[in-house]
Amino acid sequence: MKYIYPVKITALLLLFSAQLFAGDVVTVKTIGLELARDLVGESILECRKMGYQVSAVVVDRNGNLRAALRDDRASRFTLQIAEEKANAVILSGTDSGLLRQNRGDIRPELNHMNGIIIMQGGVQITASGSRIGALGISGAPGGEKDEVCALKAIENLEERLQFTE
């Protein structure tokens, strides 16, 4: 009978220690390589339909490059700009065009950050309510056209984004 109490105390200590360290490991969703690859390909195809040669870049939720493609006649600089637009999305948590519109007060300062450019053409990639990355497009004559290509590519792959675990 006297051994029951140490067992209860041990069980309580284990329970409380598990709760104490519950935040030590965090599970996050991020974009996989296959989806990133397909999004850049779809983006380029959508821009081609409109007559534009562009580059498309997908970064993960931390701004790490996952996939990049440059269409045949797109300038090599469009790759850098597309990645920087995607990074602006990661920085702000919103599409790059909306960031440009809403934060004109700090846009010049943000454009001095390495790896970031505040121009329209970067959009969020979300799956089941979680931001898993960003897609940046560059090369069309105007960021609004870049953004249309990105949004159409995401729309084309929407089923894959909605049915993720």
N, C-alpha and C positions, 0 to 999 in steps of 0.2 A: 504494500500500500504506500509506503514512503517513497517508492520510485516513480509514482505517477506524477508528482509535482515537477521533478526535473524534466520529464518528457514534455509536459505542457509548457514549461518555460522555454525549452529548446525549440519547440514548434512555434511559439510566439516570436522568439528571436529570429528564426528563419523567415517568418512571414514579414516582419518589419524590415529586415535587412533586404529582402527582395524588393520591397516598395522603395526603400532608400536608394537603391541602385537602378531602378527601373529606367531612368533617363540616360544611362550610360551608353546604350546602343540605340541609334535612331534608324528606322527604316524609311527610305525615301524611294519615290518613283523617279526614274529618269528614262530618257529616250534610248531605245535600242538601235543598234547599227542598221538593221534591215529597214526599219521605219525611217530613220534619218536618210538613208540612201534613196529610198523611194520618194520621199518628200522633195529632195533636191532635183531628182529626175522629173517628177511631175511639175515642179515649178518651171523648169526650163521648157518643158513641152507646152505648158500653158502660155508662157511668154512668146514662144515661137508661133503659136496660133495667132497672136496679135501682131506678129512681125518684128519682135524684139529679140536680140541676142543678149543674154544676161548670164550672170553667175548666181548660183544659189548656195547658201551655206546653212547648215544646221549645227547649233551648239547645244550641249546638254544644259541642264538646270543650273550648272555651276559655271557655264561659259566655256567649257572645253569643246574644242572642235570635234564633231562626230562625222560629218560628211560635207564634201564640197565638190561642185562641178562648175566648169566654165564652158559655155557653149562655144562653138567653133570660132565665131567671129567676135566674141565679147573680149573687151580689153582685159589684160591681166590684172589691172587695178581694180576691176569690178569684184574680184574675189576678196580682196582686202576690205573694200567698202561693204560688201554683203556681210562679212563676218562682223565688222564693227557695228552694223545696224542690228544684227542679232544680239550682240553683246549689250547694246543699249537697252534691249528688251529685258535681258537678264538683270541689268543694273536697276531698272526702274520698276519692273513687274507689270509693265504695260506695253502696248505696241509703240514702236519708235515714233510713228507719226503723231500719236496722241501725246507722247512725252514732248515732242518738239512744239506742239500747239500749246500745251499747258505750262511748260516751264521755260518760256522765252527769257525769263529773268536770269536763269543760270545756264542757258544753252551755250553761250560762248565759253564758259568755264568748263562745262562737261566735254566740249569738243577738244579740249586740251589734254584729256585723259588718254593714256595709251590704250589702244584697242577699242575705243568707243567713238562713234560718230552719231550725232543726233540729226538723222534724216529719216524721212518716211521710207518704208520698205522693209521693216523688221516687224514680225508678228509672233505672238505667243503660240506655243504648241501645248495644248492641254489634253489630258487624258483622264477621264472619270473625275473631273474637278481638280486635278493637280497639274500645275505647270511642270512639264517634263523637259522643256527646252524652248528654243526659239529658232525661227527661220528668217534669214535675211536674203534679200534679192537686190541686185544692182545691175544696171545696164540699160534699162528702159528709159525713154526720155521723160523722166519725172518719177519721183518716189511714189506718187499715187498709182502709177502703172505697175511699178515693182510690187507694191502691196496687193494689187488685184491678183497678180500671178501667184503670190504666196497664199492668199486666201482661197483661191480656186484649187490649188494643190492640196491644201488642208481639207477642203470640202470633198475633194475626190477620194481622200483616204479617211474620211470621217468615221466610217464603220469600224476601222481598225483602232481608232482613238477612243471610241465610245465603249468598246467591249474589251477593255484591258482590265487586268486584276490589280 
